[in-house]
Amino acid sequence: MKYLRIVTVAVCLISVQHLYSQGTLDDVHPFQSFFRDAAISDAPYIEGMFGFSNYDNLNVLNIGARGTYHFNSQFGIGASLAFLNFDPDVGDGESGISDLRVVGLYHFPTRTSVKISAGGFIVLPIGSEDLGQEEGNFGVFGAVRYPVTPGTVVIGSLSLDFLEGIPVEGGGWPVLFVGGDRETVLRFGGGVIHEITNEVSVVGELNFTTEGEFGLLTGGVDYALRNGGRVRGSLGVGLDDGAPDVSLIVTFLQAFR
């Protein structure tokens, strides 16, 4: 079943026959794969976010910020930090700060409208140990944006993460790690961004990991404001036991042009 999902995602990413010369909607960002993305921004931006996820016996809440700065058309950096809370059905809840995630991005020069990027991340262990933080995790990834029709872009990403235990995500945030030896986790996924009007775009994503039985399908809306801000929200549905049953993300992104 797991390999069938891998093949399905791969087929979705390569089955498009025609490539158009329009833009790749770089101002519209994915919700799940926010950093694992090939978009190139012409201005720094920061996104404040609220996330909530419901598991069978646990609710996870995060209030955080993440953003990216591009030095030029090839190099960029990003970072994210959050306040976390989890509330189990049995026992006391816990709250605290997350680890600090730092991301580096490299965008490959291409002669077509396809955008291809690679990057890596490192997690600085400054967070609360009671929340499964304080882990020095790291990983590498590749991402692509592929315009298929005017106003429609296919996105894809593949990541190899080296984690202390198996990740558990809450509201789009890697918040908990089930303890154990360091795991090598393959994360893969894809999606579609479609521009309905100049202001409104919809974002669909499907992501899986090879450890932790994680599979999550999300659909979201991105609304552009005149001042460079964007109001965004998504709803996710878990497709495997390791994913939340329901995941909600609401954000406000501001570009500083």
C-alpha positions as CSV (number, residue, x, y, z in Angstrom):
1,M,0.0,0.0,0.0
2,K,2.8,2.4,0.9
3,Y,4.6,1.8,-2.5
4,L,1.3,2.3,-4.3
5,R,1.0,5.8,-2.7
6,I,4.6,6.6,-3.8
7,V,3.8,5.6,-7.4
8,T,0.6,7.6,-7.3
9,V,2.3,10.8,-6.3
10,A,5.1,10.3,-8.8
11,V,2.6,9.7,-11.6
12,C,0.7,12.9,-10.7
13,L,3.9,14.9,-10.9
14,I,5.1,13.7,-14.3
15,S,1.9,13.0,-16.2
16,V,1.4,16.5,-17.5
17,Q,2.2,16.7,-21.2
18,H,2.4,20.5,-21.9
19,L,4.5,23.2,-20.3
20,Y,3.5,26.8,-20.5
21,S,5.7,29.9,-20.2
22,Q,3.6,31.7,-17.6
23,G,4.8,32.3,-14.0
24,T,4.8,29.7,-11.2
25,L,2.7,31.7,-8.7
26,D,5.6,32.1,-6.3
27,D,3.7,34.4,-4.0
28,V,1.4,31.5,-3.1
29,H,3.0,29.1,-0.6
30,P,2.1,25.5,0.4
31,F,0.8,24.9,3.9
32,Q,2.4,21.6,4.7
33,S,5.6,22.0,2.7
34,F,6.2,25.7,3.4
35,F,10.0,25.5,3.3
36,R,10.2,22.5,1.0
37,D,9.3,24.6,-2.0
38,A,10.9,25.9,-5.2
39,A,9.3,29.4,-5.0
40,I,11.6,32.4,-5.3
41,S,10.5,35.5,-3.5
42,D,11.5,39.0,-4.6
43,A,10.9,40.3,-1.1
44,P,11.4,38.9,2.4
45,Y,8.3,37.7,4.1
46,I,7.1,36.4,7.5
47,E,4.0,34.4,8.3
48,G,2.3,34.3,11.6
49,M,0.3,31.1,12.1
50,F,-2.2,29.3,14.3
51,G,-2.4,25.5,14.0
52,F,-4.6,22.9,15.6
53,S,-4.6,19.1,15.2
54,N,-6.8,16.5,16.6
55,Y,-5.6,12.9,17.2
56,D,-7.5,10.0,18.8
57,N,-6.2,10.8,22.3
58,L,-4.4,14.1,21.9
59,N,-5.0,17.7,20.7
60,V,-2.0,19.8,19.5
61,L,-2.0,23.6,19.3
62,N,0.7,25.9,18.0
63,I,1.1,29.6,17.6
64,G,4.2,30.5,15.7
65,A,6.0,32.4,13.0
66,R,8.1,31.4,10.0
67,G,9.6,33.3,7.1
68,T,12.2,33.4,4.3
69,Y,14.7,35.9,3.0
70,H,16.3,35.6,-0.5
71,F,19.7,37.2,-1.0
72,N,19.3,36.9,-4.8
73,S,17.5,34.6,-7.3
74,Q,19.5,31.6,-6.2
75,F,20.1,31.7,-2.5
76,G,17.7,32.0,0.4
77,I,17.4,31.3,4.1
78,G,14.4,30.6,6.4
79,A,13.5,30.0,10.0
80,S,10.6,29.0,12.2
81,L,9.7,29.1,15.9
82,A,6.5,28.5,17.8
83,F,4.7,28.2,21.2
84,L,3.3,24.7,21.6
85,N,0.6,23.1,23.7
86,F,-0.6,19.6,23.7
87,D,-3.6,18.3,25.7
88,P,-3.9,14.6,26.1
89,D,-7.2,12.9,27.0
90,V,-5.4,11.2,29.9
91,G,-2.9,13.1,32.1
92,D,-1.7,16.6,32.3
93,G,-1.1,18.8,29.3
94,E,2.2,20.5,28.4
95,S,3.2,23.9,27.0
96,G,6.4,25.4,25.9
97,I,8.6,26.7,23.1
98,S,9.6,24.7,20.0
99,D,13.0,24.1,18.7
100,L,14.4,26.7,16.2
101,R,14.4,25.4,12.6
102,V,16.8,27.0,10.2
103,V,16.6,26.3,6.5
104,G,18.9,27.0,3.6
105,L,17.7,27.1,0.0
106,Y,19.4,26.9,-3.4
107,H,17.5,27.5,-6.7
108,F,19.0,26.0,-9.8
109,P,19.2,28.2,-12.9
110,T,16.9,26.8,-15.6
111,R,16.0,27.9,-19.2
112,T,12.4,26.9,-18.8
113,S,9.5,27.9,-16.6
114,V,10.1,24.9,-14.4
115,K,11.7,25.9,-11.1
116,I,13.9,23.4,-9.2
117,S,15.4,23.9,-5.8
118,A,17.4,22.0,-3.2
119,G,18.0,22.8,0.4
120,G,18.7,21.6,3.9
121,F,17.6,22.3,7.4
122,I,19.0,22.0,10.9
123,V,17.0,22.1,14.1
124,L,18.6,24.0,17.0
125,P,17.6,22.2,20.3
126,I,16.3,25.2,22.3
127,G,12.8,24.0,22.9
128,S,11.0,22.2,25.7
129,E,12.0,18.6,26.4
130,D,8.6,17.8,27.8
131,L,7.2,18.5,24.3
132,G,9.7,16.2,22.6
133,Q,11.9,19.1,21.6
134,E,15.6,19.6,22.4
135,E,16.5,17.3,19.5
136,G,19.3,18.1,17.0
137,N,17.5,17.0,13.9
138,F,18.5,17.7,10.3
139,G,17.7,16.9,6.7
140,V,18.0,17.7,3.0
141,F,15.3,18.1,0.3
142,G,14.5,18.9,-3.3
143,A,11.5,20.7,-4.7
144,V,9.9,21.6,-8.0
145,R,7.3,24.0,-9.4
146,Y,5.9,23.1,-12.8
147,P,3.4,25.4,-14.6
148,V,0.9,23.3,-16.5
149,T,-1.8,25.8,-17.6
150,P,-2.2,29.5,-17.2
151,G,-2.9,29.9,-13.5
152,T,-2.2,26.3,-12.5
153,V,1.1,25.0,-11.0
154,V,2.0,21.5,-9.9
155,I,4.4,21.4,-6.9
156,G,6.4,18.5,-5.6
157,S,9.0,17.8,-2.9
158,L,11.2,15.0,-1.7
159,S,13.0,15.1,1.7
160,L,15.4,12.9,3.6
161,D,15.2,13.7,7.3
162,F,17.4,12.4,10.1
163,L,15.3,12.5,13.2
164,E,15.6,11.4,16.9
165,G,12.5,9.2,16.8
166,I,9.4,9.3,14.6
167,P,7.8,12.7,14.0
168,V,4.3,13.7,15.0
169,E,2.9,16.8,13.4
170,G,0.4,19.3,14.7
171,G,-1.2,22.0,12.7
172,G,1.5,21.9,10.1
173,W,4.3,22.0,12.7
174,P,6.7,19.1,13.6
175,V,6.0,19.3,17.4
176,L,6.6,15.9,18.9
177,F,9.0,13.0,18.4
178,V,8.3,9.5,19.6
179,G,11.5,8.6,21.3
180,G,14.0,6.1,20.0
181,D,17.2,5.8,17.9
182,R,17.8,8.3,15.1
183,E,15.5,7.5,12.2
184,T,16.0,8.1,8.5
185,V,12.6,9.3,7.3
186,L,11.7,9.8,3.6
187,R,9.1,12.5,3.1
188,F,7.4,12.9,-0.3
189,G,4.5,14.7,-1.6
190,G,2.9,16.9,-4.2
191,G,0.1,19.3,-4.9
192,V,-1.6,21.8,-7.1
193,I,-1.9,25.6,-6.8
194,H,-4.6,27.2,-8.9
195,E,-5.2,30.9,-9.3
196,I,-9.0,31.6,-9.4
197,T,-8.7,35.4,-9.5
198,N,-5.8,37.9,-9.0
199,E,-6.6,37.7,-5.3
200,V,-7.8,34.2,-4.6
201,S,-5.9,30.9,-5.1
202,V,-6.6,27.4,-3.9
203,V,-3.9,25.0,-2.7
204,G,-4.2,21.2,-2.5
205,E,-1.5,19.0,-1.0
206,L,-0.8,15.4,-0.3
207,N,2.1,14.3,1.8
208,F,3.4,11.0,3.2
209,T,6.4,9.7,5.2
210,T,8.0,6.3,5.2
211,E,8.1,6.2,9.0
212,G,5.3,7.0,11.5
213,E,2.5,6.0,9.2
214,F,1.9,9.6,8.2
215,G,-0.3,10.6,5.3
216,L,-2.2,13.9,5.2
217,L,-4.4,15.5,2.5
218,T,-5.0,19.3,2.8
219,G,-7.0,21.9,0.9
220,G,-6.5,25.6,1.5
221,V,-7.3,29.1,0.3
222,D,-4.9,32.0,-0.2
223,Y,-6.3,35.5,-0.4
224,A,-4.0,38.4,-1.4
225,L,-4.5,41.9,0.1
226,R,-3.4,45.1,-1.5
227,N,-0.7,45.9,1.1
228,G,1.4,42.7,0.3
229,G,-0.3,40.7,3.0
230,R,-2.1,37.3,2.4
231,V,-4.8,35.7,4.6
232,R,-4.5,32.0,4.4
233,G,-6.3,28.9,5.8
234,S,-6.3,25.2,5.2
235,L,-8.1,22.1,6.5
236,G,-6.3,18.7,6.5
237,V,-7.6,15.1,6.8
238,G,-5.4,12.3,8.0
239,L,-5.1,9.3,5.7
240,D,-3.0,7.1,8.0
241,D,-2.7,6.2,11.7
242,G,0.2,8.5,12.3
243,A,-1.5,11.6,10.9
244,P,-4.0,13.8,12.8
245,D,-7.6,13.0,12.1
246,V,-8.2,16.8,11.4
247,S,-5.6,19.5,11.0
248,L,-6.5,23.2,10.8
249,I,-4.1,26.0,9.9
250,V,-4.9,29.8,9.8
251,T,-2.1,32.3,8.9
252,F,-1.3,35.8,7.9
253,L,1.7,36.3,5.6
254,Q,3.3,39.7,5.0
255,A,5.8,40.5,2.3
256,F,8.1,43.5,2.8
257,R,8.5,45.0,-0.6
